[in-house]
Amino acid sequence: MTEVEALQAALAGEHAAMYGVGVAGGKLSGARYRSATDTFESHRDNRDHLSALLVAAGETPVAAEPAYDLPRPVTNTATATALILVIERRIAAVYGDLVEAAEQPAVRAFAIESLLGAATSQLSWGGAPVAFPGAVA
């Protein structure tokens, strides 16, 4: 995978993450809703940064889909929390790929920071620590 392909994949992942976290946020309240809002904003910031990196490379950023299939219905707090945890695991894997494909130091640094952010977010959404976050077994 080239750096540009990995950037596009990460951007597509962020589009999907924003959609899923938005859906999940609709079933949350109180502190969990605020955490979902923070998670959404983090994904939006990453999306914007990835788009800027692609434009700077002379590429057209991949567009968001109108909607995304969710792994299961989101009907309550438990399913909303589970969805966000799945999203954070998936985006960590995408950033792991970007770390591997990155050719520019600034891209690699961003990918590492984003991977660490996704790993930390997993913990806050009920995930367990793993030795190599983003690694797909």
N, C-alpha and C positions, 0 to 999 in steps of 0.2 A: 504494500500500500504506500502510495506517495504521500508527502506532507499535505498536498492540496486535497487528495482524496480523504485523508484522515480529518482534515479541517471541515470538509463538507459533511462527513459522517457525524462529527461532533455537533455541527450546527443542526443537522437533521435531528439528532438526539435531543438537543436543547429545545427545538420546536415541540417535539413530542412530550418532553418533560413538562414544559409550560402548560400544555393542554391537560395532561394528566393531573398535575398539581392543582390546576384551576378547577377541574372536576372534583377532586378530593376536597379541596377547600370549601366547596359548597355543602359538605356534610360535617364540617367541623365547627366548633365554637370555642370561645374563650382563648386560653393560652395555646391550644392546638391550632386554632384558626390563625392566630398571630404567627405561630411557627410556620404554618403553611404559606402565609403571606411572605415571610422572610425567605423561605425556600423558593417561592415563585420569583421573587425579586432577584435572587442569586442566579437563577436560571436565565432570567431576562438579561442581566448584566453579562453573563457568559455568552448568550446569543449575540448580543450587540458587539462584544469584543471579537468573537469568531467572524462575524460579518465584516467587521473592519479589517481583520487580518486577510480575509479573502479578497476584499476590494483592493487592498494595498498590493496584493499579489497579482492584480489584474484579472481576477476571477469574478464571476457572478455568483453570489451566495445562493445556495439552494433555498427555495421557498418553502414555507410551512404548508402542510396539507390542510384541507378544510376541517378535517376531523381525524381522529386516530382510534383504532380498536384498543379497547382496554382489556386486560387479562381476565377480569371478572367484573360483574356489576358493583357499583359503588352505592351502597344503600344506607350506611351508617358510619359512625366513628371508627369502628374496627376495620371495615373494609376500606375506608378512606386512608387510614394510617397504613394499612398493608399495601395499598397502591403506591403511596409515596415511598415506602421502603423499597419496593420493586423498582420504581423509577430511579432511585438513587443507586441501586446496585447496577442497573443497566447503564446509567450514564458513567459510572466509574469505569466500567469495561470499555466504553467508548473513549474515555480519556486515557486509559491505559494504552489503547491503540495509538492515540495521538502522541503520547510520550515516546513510543517506539518509532513512529514515523517522522517525528519532528527533525528537521534539518537545521532550523534557525534556533539559536539559544533562547530568544524571546518567546518563540512558540513552545519550546520544550518547557520553559519555566511556567508559562501560563497553563500548560497541560498538567504539569505536576501540581500546581496550586489548585487547579480544578479537581484533580483526582483526590487530593487530600481533603478538599471541601466536601466532595461527595462521600468520602469515607466517614468523615465527621458527621455529616448529615444522617448517614445510615444509623449511627449510634443514637442520635437524638430521636430517631423514628423507631427505635426498638431493635435495631440490628445488633449483631454480636461482632466484636472486633475480629478481623482476619489478618493474617500475616502479610498477605500481598493483595491489598484492595485493588480491584479492577482486573485482577487476573481471573481468567475464565478457566475453570477446571475441566 
